[in-house]
């Protein structure tokens, strides 16, 4: 297995993701990853691929975005034998945190990380991971948080990147992006 997928492999994963029309509102086609997650062969294939890609990057932590980034991030951290750090919606973490606001279609939201998330190790090598890059707001905020802890952001990984929304443009200023599937 290589560190990138060929078109046939990408199509295999894409075929395991269900489209839900008009969710959460009319005109949206929602990419439902639950069908990938409950397909043990497709999920294993994806996780094998991510493990192969990241096993030689000397990562120390994976930071997963609330909530679907937790699914891939925690599993990958376990496979790589490294730590997992959750980046959560505001008010969900119990210790001292730092926050970053980001813009939504109608307003703002915030994500936060524990101040000592990377054991206060300056320069810790971190991968940020999430299931989807749409407008890039959440991922951009997460990248800023990782950098605010003085960690080194090695790469940002998305299962899917909705290229037409150009969110990746906002995020790639922080570190290289790897999208398993560009849509």
Beta strands, then each sheet from edge to edge (+ up, - down):
strand 1: 18-21
strand 2: 29-32
strand 3: 61-65
strand 4: 83-89
strand 5: 97-104
strand 6: 107-114
strand 7: 125-133
strand 8: 152-161
strand 9: 176-182
sheet 1: 1+ 2-
sheet 2: 5+ 6- 4+ 3+ 7+ 8+ 9+
end
